């Protein structure tokens, strides 16, 4: 099976040519689950993601994994999610534990649900949003590590039994600006 066939979008030669001329933040990632990430994404598919929430629980940092990866469990409240952005130096991988999230992958939207795996290569424009009325939970894996430590050092700490704040205040916006700068995130517009 050729890469273009796996992606289910365009033949390999056309895909390679299109990617050669596309801005890096418009390139695609990978999303998989048994049944596909959405009705239009059926085998090994393509996708992307990130978020600023209060309920982030670091499971392993780069220091603990000898520089291998950072690993965080996060809860995304209803309506929660970041603006579109890209990371030039890190790849992000997400595994949805519970709920569903709408992802922006380059210029494409899709919904990921519990059991979905989403990998975002460096430089790909992405975001996710919880459009449901209840929280979603996921795992973030950062390679190389570093972003997880920025969250540990600068995000509002998670408190047992307490969800993320329902209102974003000036302190949270200032924390987000600091974290985005330290992560070298590139804030990007929504696709037109």
N, C-alpha and C positions, 0 to 999 in steps of 0.2 A: 504494500500500500504506500503510495507516495504522500509526502507531507501535505501537499495541496488537497489530496483526497481526505486525509485525516482531518484537516481543518474544515473540510466541507464547504469551502468558500469558492476558490478559484484554482485552476490547474497550477502546478508547481512553478512553471516558468513565468506565468503571469503574476503569481503571488510574489516571487522573488523580485520581479521587475517593479511591482507596485510598492513593495517594502523598500526598495532601493531609493525610491523617490518620495516616500511618505516621511513626514516629520517623525522623529523617534517616539513621541508621545502618542502617536496614532497606531503604533504596531500592536499586535495582539498577544495575548497570554494564553494560559491553558486552564481549562475548567473541566473536571470530570466527576461523574458519579455513575452508578449503574444504569440509570435511565436517561442520562443526559442532563445538562444544566438548565435547559428549558426546552419547550417543544421544538424550537428551531436548532438546538444544539444536541445532536444525538450521539455519537461515540466519544472519542477523546476530543474535547472541544476547546474553545478559547475564551478568555475572560480577564478580570482584574479587581483591586481593592485597598482601604484604610479608614481610620476613625479616631475622634478624640472623645473619650468617655471617662467617667470617673472610676468605673469598676474594671480596672485592669489589674490582673494578678500575674506578676512575673513567675514563671515556672523554672526558667534557667536563663542566665545571662551569658554573654560572651566570655566573661571571666570564668564562669563555671563550666563552660564547654570547650575551654582551651581555644577560644576564637572561632569555634565551629558555627554557632548560631545563637540567636536570641529567641526565646519562646515565651509567649504571653497568652493568658486566657483573658478574654474581654467580654463584657456585656454591653450591647448597643441598645440604648433605650428607643422606644417608639419615636420616630422622627429623627433619630440620631444619625450622624455620619458626617464625614468631612467634605470639603469642597474638592473639586477635581485637582489633582496634583500628580507629580512624578518624582521619583527618587533616582538621581543619576548614579548613586554609588551602591544602593542596596536592592536586593530582590525581596519581595514579600510573598509569603505563602499563607493561605488561610484555609481552615477547615471549619465548616459550619457545624456547630454542635446542636443548636436548637433554634427554631424560628426560620425566618427567611430575610434576605437582604437583596435589594436591587443594586447591581453593579454597573458601573460605566467602565467599559473596556475600550480605550481609544475613542471611537465614535459610536460604539454599539452598547445597548442596554440589555441586560438579561437578569433573571432572578435566580439566586442560589438558595437552596434549602438545606436542612439538616442532612449531613452526609456528603455534601459537595466539597470538593477540593479546588481551590483557586490559587494559581501561581501567577505572580506579576513580575516580569523581567524588569531590569533596570530601565529607567527612562520611559516607561509606558504610562500614559495619562490614565488615571483611574480614580474612582471613588466608590463608596457604597452608601446606601441609605436604607434605614429601616422604615419601610412604608406601612408596617403592620401596627396594630394597636397595643402590642406587647413586646417585651424585650427579646432580643436575639442574642445568642452566645456563640462565640467563635474562638479559635486559636489562631494567633499570629506567629509566624516563624520568620525571622529576619536573617538574611545571609548576604554579605557577612554581618555579624552582629554589630550592635551599636544603637540602633533605634530603640531597642527595648530599654537600654540604660537611660536614654533621654526621657522616656516615659516614666521610668522609676524615679529619676531625679527631679523632673519638672511638672509632671501631671498631678492633678489633685489625687491624693491617695484614696484607694478603695477602703470603705468601712464595712465591716461585716453587717449584713442585713439591710444595708442602705444602698439604693441605686444611685445612678448618676443624677446630678441636679437637673431639674426640669427647665430651668432658665439659664441661659449662658450670660454671665455677667462680665464686667470689665476685667476682673482678675483672670477669668478663664481665657478671655481673648488675649490678654497679655501673655499668659502661659503658652497658648497656642502659637503666638508669634515667636516666642523664644524657642519652642520645640521645632517649629518649621525652619528657623534659621540654623539651629544646631544640626538638624537632619539634612540640611541643604536641599530641602524640598522645593520644588518648582511649582508654584501655584498657577493653575491653568484654567482657562474658561470652559464652561460647558460647551459641548458641540452645538453647532448651529443647525 
